[in-house]
């Protein structure tokens, strides 16, 4: 269903069909993946979970798909806002791209008060 969406922003599908969409692009100032990063660091602060657990617990009621969660977590790892087991250098594919499997363990920093 995500592939059939009329539009997406940064790979986040709209899950809607708009037959009047004439190819015009909507300008959005926010980044859906950056928004997801913020939601995840708030929702899972101080917790350790597998990527798939994070997705299953958080995606209900959102437009985000598993691929979006993996991208948000990759970005958080690059920013050193989460720790990941195994680390990025152990999760590269043949092309050198860092992968993020469903069983990768993610630890979120505790909230600072």
Chimera marker file (.cmm) of the C-alpha trace (Angstrom):
<marker_set name="trace">
<marker id="1" x="0.000" y="0.000" z="0.000" r="1" g="1" b="0" radius="0.5"/>
<marker id="2" x="2.892" y="2.384" z="0.706" r="1" g="1" b="0" radius="0.5"/>
<marker id="3" x="4.090" y="2.070" z="-2.906" r="1" g="1" b="0" radius="0.5"/>
<marker id="4" x="0.625" y="3.044" z="-4.191" r="1" g="1" b="0" radius="0.5"/>
<marker id="5" x="0.482" y="6.275" z="-2.156" r="1" g="1" b="0" radius="0.5"/>
<marker id="6" x="0.034" y="9.500" z="-4.100" r="1" g="1" b="0" radius="0.5"/>
<marker id="7" x="3.031" y="11.115" z="-2.454" r="1" g="1" b="0" radius="0.5"/>
<marker id="8" x="5.713" y="10.669" z="0.119" r="1" g="1" b="0" radius="0.5"/>
<marker id="9" x="8.239" y="12.837" z="1.873" r="1" g="1" b="0" radius="0.5"/>
<marker id="10" x="11.651" y="11.322" z="2.619" r="1" g="1" b="0" radius="0.5"/>
<marker id="11" x="10.200" y="7.878" z="1.986" r="1" g="1" b="0" radius="0.5"/>
<marker id="12" x="7.290" y="8.324" z="4.415" r="1" g="1" b="0" radius="0.5"/>
<marker id="13" x="4.185" y="7.322" z="2.443" r="1" g="1" b="0" radius="0.5"/>
<marker id="14" x="0.961" y="9.316" z="2.578" r="1" g="1" b="0" radius="0.5"/>
<marker id="15" x="-1.236" y="6.181" z="2.341" r="1" g="1" b="0" radius="0.5"/>
<marker id="16" x="-3.685" y="8.189" z="0.276" r="1" g="1" b="0" radius="0.5"/>
<marker id="17" x="-4.646" y="8.413" z="-3.360" r="1" g="1" b="0" radius="0.5"/>
<marker id="18" x="-5.296" y="11.790" z="-4.894" r="1" g="1" b="0" radius="0.5"/>
<marker id="19" x="-6.390" y="11.496" z="-8.538" r="1" g="1" b="0" radius="0.5"/>
<marker id="20" x="-6.097" y="15.284" z="-8.955" r="1" g="1" b="0" radius="0.5"/>
<marker id="21" x="-2.405" y="15.218" z="-8.095" r="1" g="1" b="0" radius="0.5"/>
<marker id="22" x="-0.965" y="16.862" z="-11.192" r="1" g="1" b="0" radius="0.5"/>
<marker id="23" x="2.655" y="16.447" z="-10.234" r="1" g="1" b="0" radius="0.5"/>
<marker id="24" x="2.805" y="19.582" z="-8.123" r="1" g="1" b="0" radius="0.5"/>
<marker id="25" x="5.143" y="19.330" z="-5.176" r="1" g="1" b="0" radius="0.5"/>
<marker id="26" x="4.085" y="20.500" z="-1.746" r="1" g="1" b="0" radius="0.5"/>
<marker id="27" x="6.747" y="22.377" z="0.178" r="1" g="1" b="0" radius="0.5"/>
<marker id="28" x="7.233" y="21.124" z="3.703" r="1" g="1" b="0" radius="0.5"/>
<marker id="29" x="9.590" y="22.779" z="6.118" r="1" g="1" b="0" radius="0.5"/>
<marker id="30" x="9.761" y="19.915" z="8.567" r="1" g="1" b="0" radius="0.5"/>
<marker id="31" x="11.463" y="16.607" z="7.963" r="1" g="1" b="0" radius="0.5"/>
<marker id="32" x="9.301" y="13.546" z="8.680" r="1" g="1" b="0" radius="0.5"/>
<marker id="33" x="12.365" y="11.423" z="9.486" r="1" g="1" b="0" radius="0.5"/>
<marker id="34" x="13.738" y="14.092" z="11.848" r="1" g="1" b="0" radius="0.5"/>
<marker id="35" x="10.304" y="14.210" z="13.491" r="1" g="1" b="0" radius="0.5"/>
<marker id="36" x="10.436" y="10.428" z="13.904" r="1" g="1" b="0" radius="0.5"/>
<marker id="37" x="13.933" y="10.660" z="15.411" r="1" g="1" b="0" radius="0.5"/>
<marker id="38" x="12.600" y="13.082" z="18.033" r="1" g="1" b="0" radius="0.5"/>
<marker id="39" x="9.575" y="10.913" z="18.782" r="1" g="1" b="0" radius="0.5"/>
<marker id="40" x="11.743" y="7.818" z="19.251" r="1" g="1" b="0" radius="0.5"/>
<marker id="41" x="14.250" y="9.464" z="21.595" r="1" g="1" b="0" radius="0.5"/>
<marker id="42" x="11.351" y="10.732" z="23.724" r="1" g="1" b="0" radius="0.5"/>
<marker id="43" x="9.238" y="7.558" z="23.654" r="1" g="1" b="0" radius="0.5"/>
<marker id="44" x="12.058" y="5.101" z="24.361" r="1" g="1" b="0" radius="0.5"/>
<marker id="45" x="14.382" y="7.145" z="26.601" r="1" g="1" b="0" radius="0.5"/>
<marker id="46" x="16.387" y="4.865" z="28.891" r="1" g="1" b="0" radius="0.5"/>
<marker id="47" x="15.164" y="1.683" z="27.168" r="1" g="1" b="0" radius="0.5"/>
<marker id="48" x="16.850" y="-1.075" z="25.193" r="1" g="1" b="0" radius="0.5"/>
<marker id="49" x="14.825" y="-2.799" z="22.479" r="1" g="1" b="0" radius="0.5"/>
<marker id="50" x="15.214" y="-4.586" z="19.167" r="1" g="1" b="0" radius="0.5"/>
<marker id="51" x="14.482" y="-2.516" z="16.065" r="1" g="1" b="0" radius="0.5"/>
<marker id="52" x="11.383" y="-4.586" z="15.281" r="1" g="1" b="0" radius="0.5"/>
<marker id="53" x="10.042" y="-4.098" z="18.823" r="1" g="1" b="0" radius="0.5"/>
<marker id="54" x="10.467" y="-0.339" z="18.455" r="1" g="1" b="0" radius="0.5"/>
<marker id="55" x="8.612" y="-0.424" z="15.152" r="1" g="1" b="0" radius="0.5"/>
<marker id="56" x="5.789" y="-2.659" z="16.397" r="1" g="1" b="0" radius="0.5"/>
<marker id="57" x="5.237" y="-0.598" z="19.547" r="1" g="1" b="0" radius="0.5"/>
<marker id="58" x="5.467" y="2.839" z="17.959" r="1" g="1" b="0" radius="0.5"/>
<marker id="59" x="4.082" y="2.724" z="14.411" r="1" g="1" b="0" radius="0.5"/>
<marker id="60" x="0.401" y="2.235" z="15.268" r="1" g="1" b="0" radius="0.5"/>
<marker id="61" x="-1.497" y="5.342" z="14.226" r="1" g="1" b="0" radius="0.5"/>
<marker id="62" x="1.426" y="6.806" z="12.260" r="1" g="1" b="0" radius="0.5"/>
<marker id="63" x="2.263" y="6.877" z="8.557" r="1" g="1" b="0" radius="0.5"/>
<marker id="64" x="5.773" y="5.537" z="9.168" r="1" g="1" b="0" radius="0.5"/>
<marker id="65" x="6.857" y="2.174" z="7.776" r="1" g="1" b="0" radius="0.5"/>
<marker id="66" x="9.689" y="-0.101" z="8.925" r="1" g="1" b="0" radius="0.5"/>
<marker id="67" x="12.093" y="1.426" z="6.390" r="1" g="1" b="0" radius="0.5"/>
<marker id="68" x="11.498" y="4.872" z="7.960" r="1" g="1" b="0" radius="0.5"/>
<marker id="69" x="12.306" y="3.561" z="11.439" r="1" g="1" b="0" radius="0.5"/>
<marker id="70" x="15.528" y="2.008" z="10.188" r="1" g="1" b="0" radius="0.5"/>
<marker id="71" x="16.566" y="5.297" z="8.573" r="1" g="1" b="0" radius="0.5"/>
<marker id="72" x="15.723" y="7.302" z="11.706" r="1" g="1" b="0" radius="0.5"/>
<marker id="73" x="17.708" y="4.861" z="13.861" r="1" g="1" b="0" radius="0.5"/>
<marker id="74" x="20.677" y="4.982" z="11.444" r="1" g="1" b="0" radius="0.5"/>
<marker id="75" x="20.676" y="8.774" z="11.751" r="1" g="1" b="0" radius="0.5"/>
<marker id="76" x="20.424" y="8.653" z="15.541" r="1" g="1" b="0" radius="0.5"/>
<marker id="77" x="23.344" y="6.225" z="15.620" r="1" g="1" b="0" radius="0.5"/>
<marker id="78" x="25.432" y="8.553" z="13.427" r="1" g="1" b="0" radius="0.5"/>
<marker id="79" x="24.636" y="11.409" z="15.815" r="1" g="1" b="0" radius="0.5"/>
<marker id="80" x="25.629" y="9.173" z="18.744" r="1" g="1" b="0" radius="0.5"/>
<marker id="81" x="22.216" y="9.629" z="20.370" r="1" g="1" b="0" radius="0.5"/>
<marker id="82" x="21.712" y="5.865" z="20.661" r="1" g="1" b="0" radius="0.5"/>
<marker id="83" x="24.035" y="2.925" z="21.075" r="1" g="1" b="0" radius="0.5"/>
<marker id="84" x="23.550" y="-0.086" z="18.857" r="1" g="1" b="0" radius="0.5"/>
<marker id="85" x="24.586" y="-3.742" z="19.105" r="1" g="1" b="0" radius="0.5"/>
<marker id="86" x="26.118" y="-4.804" z="16.822" r="1" g="1" b="0" radius="0.5"/>
<marker id="87" x="27.766" y="-1.473" z="15.919" r="1" g="1" b="0" radius="0.5"/>
<marker id="88" x="27.597" y="0.068" z="12.421" r="1" g="1" b="0" radius="0.5"/>
<marker id="89" x="30.962" y="-1.299" z="11.284" r="1" g="1" b="0" radius="0.5"/>
<marker id="90" x="29.627" y="-4.840" z="11.825" r="1" g="1" b="0" radius="0.5"/>
<marker id="91" x="26.402" y="-4.191" z="9.874" r="1" g="1" b="0" radius="0.5"/>
<marker id="92" x="27.630" y="-3.163" z="6.439" r="1" g="1" b="0" radius="0.5"/>
<marker id="93" x="26.431" y="-4.796" z="3.247" r="1" g="1" b="0" radius="0.5"/>
<marker id="94" x="28.671" y="-5.531" z="0.254" r="1" g="1" b="0" radius="0.5"/>
<marker id="95" x="28.299" y="-1.954" z="-0.974" r="1" g="1" b="0" radius="0.5"/>
<marker id="96" x="29.470" y="-0.582" z="2.382" r="1" g="1" b="0" radius="0.5"/>
<marker id="97" x="26.029" y="0.733" z="3.317" r="1" g="1" b="0" radius="0.5"/>
<marker id="98" x="25.112" y="0.367" z="6.985" r="1" g="1" b="0" radius="0.5"/>
<marker id="99" x="22.122" y="-1.934" z="7.362" r="1" g="1" b="0" radius="0.5"/>
<marker id="100" x="19.661" y="-2.065" z="10.248" r="1" g="1" b="0" radius="0.5"/>
<marker id="101" x="18.136" y="-5.500" z="10.733" r="1" g="1" b="0" radius="0.5"/>
<marker id="102" x="15.032" y="-6.252" z="12.763" r="1" g="1" b="0" radius="0.5"/>
<marker id="103" x="17.058" y="-7.911" z="15.562" r="1" g="1" b="0" radius="0.5"/>
<marker id="104" x="19.564" y="-5.072" z="16.035" r="1" g="1" b="0" radius="0.5"/>
<marker id="105" x="19.537" y="-4.009" z="19.679" r="1" g="1" b="0" radius="0.5"/>
<marker id="106" x="19.088" y="-0.268" z="20.293" r="1" g="1" b="0" radius="0.5"/>
<marker id="107" x="19.747" y="1.521" z="23.588" r="1" g="1" b="0" radius="0.5"/>
<marker id="108" x="18.345" y="5.009" z="24.003" r="1" g="1" b="0" radius="0.5"/>
<marker id="109" x="19.944" y="7.514" z="26.337" r="1" g="1" b="0" radius="0.5"/>
<marker id="110" x="18.001" y="8.433" z="29.472" r="1" g="1" b="0" radius="0.5"/>
<marker id="111" x="16.181" y="11.733" z="29.464" r="1" g="1" b="0" radius="0.5"/>
<marker id="112" x="18.154" y="14.559" z="30.917" r="1" g="1" b="0" radius="0.5"/>
<marker id="113" x="16.310" y="16.497" z="33.590" r="1" g="1" b="0" radius="0.5"/>
<link id1="1" id2="2" r="1" g="1" b="0" radius="0.2"/>
<link id1="2" id2="3" r="1" g="1" b="0" radius="0.2"/>
<link id1="3" id2="4" r="1" g="1" b="0" radius="0.2"/>
<link id1="4" id2="5" r="1" g="1" b="0" radius="0.2"/>
<link id1="5" id2="6" r="1" g="1" b="0" radius="0.2"/>
<link id1="6" id2="7" r="1" g="1" b="0" radius="0.2"/>
<link id1="7" id2="8" r="1" g="1" b="0" radius="0.2"/>
<link id1="8" id2="9" r="1" g="1" b="0" radius="0.2"/>
<link id1="9" id2="10" r="1" g="1" b="0" radius="0.2"/>
<link id1="10" id2="11" r="1" g="1" b="0" radius="0.2"/>
<link id1="11" id2="12" r="1" g="1" b="0" radius="0.2"/>
<link id1="12" id2="13" r="1" g="1" b="0" radius="0.2"/>
<link id1="13" id2="14" r="1" g="1" b="0" radius="0.2"/>
<link id1="14" id2="15" r="1" g="1" b="0" radius="0.2"/>
<link id1="15" id2="16" r="1" g="1" b="0" radius="0.2"/>
<link id1="16" id2="17" r="1" g="1" b="0" radius="0.2"/>
<link id1="17" id2="18" r="1" g="1" b="0" radius="0.2"/>
<link id1="18" id2="19" r="1" g="1" b="0" radius="0.2"/>
<link id1="19" id2="20" r="1" g="1" b="0" radius="0.2"/>
<link id1="20" id2="21" r="1" g="1" b="0" radius="0.2"/>
<link id1="21" id2="22" r="1" g="1" b="0" radius="0.2"/>
<link id1="22" id2="23" r="1" g="1" b="0" radius="0.2"/>
<link id1="23" id2="24" r="1" g="1" b="0" radius="0.2"/>
<link id1="24" id2="25" r="1" g="1" b="0" radius="0.2"/>
<link id1="25" id2="26" r="1" g="1" b="0" radius="0.2"/>
<link id1="26" id2="27" r="1" g="1" b="0" radius="0.2"/>
<link id1="27" id2="28" r="1" g="1" b="0" radius="0.2"/>
<link id1="28" id2="29" r="1" g="1" b="0" radius="0.2"/>
<link id1="29" id2="30" r="1" g="1" b="0" radius="0.2"/>
<link id1="30" id2="31" r="1" g="1" b="0" radius="0.2"/>
<link id1="31" id2="32" r="1" g="1" b="0" radius="0.2"/>
<link id1="32" id2="33" r="1" g="1" b="0" radius="0.2"/>
<link id1="33" id2="34" r="1" g="1" b="0" radius="0.2"/>
<link id1="34" id2="35" r="1" g="1" b="0" radius="0.2"/>
<link id1="35" id2="36" r="1" g="1" b="0" radius="0.2"/>
<link id1="36" id2="37" r="1" g="1" b="0" radius="0.2"/>
<link id1="37" id2="38" r="1" g="1" b="0" radius="0.2"/>
<link id1="38" id2="39" r="1" g="1" b="0" radius="0.2"/>
<link id1="39" id2="40" r="1" g="1" b="0" radius="0.2"/>
<link id1="40" id2="41" r="1" g="1" b="0" radius="0.2"/>
<link id1="41" id2="42" r="1" g="1" b="0" radius="0.2"/>
<link id1="42" id2="43" r="1" g="1" b="0" radius="0.2"/>
<link id1="43" id2="44" r="1" g="1" b="0" radius="0.2"/>
<link id1="44" id2="45" r="1" g="1" b="0" radius="0.2"/>
<link id1="45" id2="46" r="1" g="1" b="0" radius="0.2"/>
<link id1="46" id2="47" r="1" g="1" b="0" radius="0.2"/>
<link id1="47" id2="48" r="1" g="1" b="0" radius="0.2"/>
<link id1="48" id2="49" r="1" g="1" b="0" radius="0.2"/>
<link id1="49" id2="50" r="1" g="1" b="0" radius="0.2"/>
<link id1="50" id2="51" r="1" g="1" b="0" radius="0.2"/>
<link id1="51" id2="52" r="1" g="1" b="0" radius="0.2"/>
<link id1="52" id2="53" r="1" g="1" b="0" radius="0.2"/>
<link id1="53" id2="54" r="1" g="1" b="0" radius="0.2"/>
<link id1="54" id2="55" r="1" g="1" b="0" radius="0.2"/>
<link id1="55" id2="56" r="1" g="1" b="0" radius="0.2"/>
<link id1="56" id2="57" r="1" g="1" b="0" radius="0.2"/>
<link id1="57" id2="58" r="1" g="1" b="0" radius="0.2"/>
<link id1="58" id2="59" r="1" g="1" b="0" radius="0.2"/>
<link id1="59" id2="60" r="1" g="1" b="0" radius="0.2"/>
<link id1="60" id2="61" r="1" g="1" b="0" radius="0.2"/>
<link id1="61" id2="62" r="1" g="1" b="0" radius="0.2"/>
<link id1="62" id2="63" r="1" g="1" b="0" radius="0.2"/>
<link id1="63" id2="64" r="1" g="1" b="0" radius="0.2"/>
<link id1="64" id2="65" r="1" g="1" b="0" radius="0.2"/>
<link id1="65" id2="66" r="1" g="1" b="0" radius="0.2"/>
<link id1="66" id2="67" r="1" g="1" b="0" radius="0.2"/>
<link id1="67" id2="68" r="1" g="1" b="0" radius="0.2"/>
<link id1="68" id2="69" r="1" g="1" b="0" radius="0.2"/>
<link id1="69" id2="70" r="1" g="1" b="0" radius="0.2"/>
<link id1="70" id2="71" r="1" g="1" b="0" radius="0.2"/>
<link id1="71" id2="72" r="1" g="1" b="0" radius="0.2"/>
<link id1="72" id2="73" r="1" g="1" b="0" radius="0.2"/>
<link id1="73" id2="74" r="1" g="1" b="0" radius="0.2"/>
<link id1="74" id2="75" r="1" g="1" b="0" radius="0.2"/>
<link id1="75" id2="76" r="1" g="1" b="0" radius="0.2"/>
<link id1="76" id2="77" r="1" g="1" b="0" radius="0.2"/>
<link id1="77" id2="78" r="1" g="1" b="0" radius="0.2"/>
<link id1="78" id2="79" r="1" g="1" b="0" radius="0.2"/>
<link id1="79" id2="80" r="1" g="1" b="0" radius="0.2"/>
<link id1="80" id2="81" r="1" g="1" b="0" radius="0.2"/>
<link id1="81" id2="82" r="1" g="1" b="0" radius="0.2"/>
<link id1="82" id2="83" r="1" g="1" b="0" radius="0.2"/>
<link id1="83" id2="84" r="1" g="1" b="0" radius="0.2"/>
<link id1="84" id2="85" r="1" g="1" b="0" radius="0.2"/>
<link id1="85" id2="86" r="1" g="1" b="0" radius="0.2"/>
<link id1="86" id2="87" r="1" g="1" b="0" radius="0.2"/>
<link id1="87" id2="88" r="1" g="1" b="0" radius="0.2"/>
<link id1="88" id2="89" r="1" g="1" b="0" radius="0.2"/>
<link id1="89" id2="90" r="1" g="1" b="0" radius="0.2"/>
<link id1="90" id2="91" r="1" g="1" b="0" radius="0.2"/>
<link id1="91" id2="92" r="1" g="1" b="0" radius="0.2"/>
<link id1="92" id2="93" r="1" g="1" b="0" radius="0.2"/>
<link id1="93" id2="94" r="1" g="1" b="0" radius="0.2"/>
<link id1="94" id2="95" r="1" g="1" b="0" radius="0.2"/>
<link id1="95" id2="96" r="1" g="1" b="0" radius="0.2"/>
<link id1="96" id2="97" r="1" g="1" b="0" radius="0.2"/>
<link id1="97" id2="98" r="1" g="1" b="0" radius="0.2"/>
<link id1="98" id2="99" r="1" g="1" b="0" radius="0.2"/>
<link id1="99" id2="100" r="1" g="1" b="0" radius="0.2"/>
<link id1="100" id2="101" r="1" g="1" b="0" radius="0.2"/>
<link id1="101" id2="102" r="1" g="1" b="0" radius="0.2"/>
<link id1="102" id2="103" r="1" g="1" b="0" radius="0.2"/>
<link id1="103" id2="104" r="1" g="1" b="0" radius="0.2"/>
<link id1="104" id2="105" r="1" g="1" b="0" radius="0.2"/>
<link id1="105" id2="106" r="1" g="1" b="0" radius="0.2"/>
<link id1="106" id2="107" r="1" g="1" b="0" radius="0.2"/>
<link id1="107" id2="108" r="1" g="1" b="0" radius="0.2"/>
<link id1="108" id2="109" r="1" g="1" b="0" radius="0.2"/>
<link id1="109" id2="110" r="1" g="1" b="0" radius="0.2"/>
<link id1="110" id2="111" r="1" g="1" b="0" radius="0.2"/>
<link id1="111" id2="112" r="1" g="1" b="0" radius="0.2"/>
<link id1="112" id2="113" r="1" g="1" b="0" radius="0.2"/>
</marker_set>
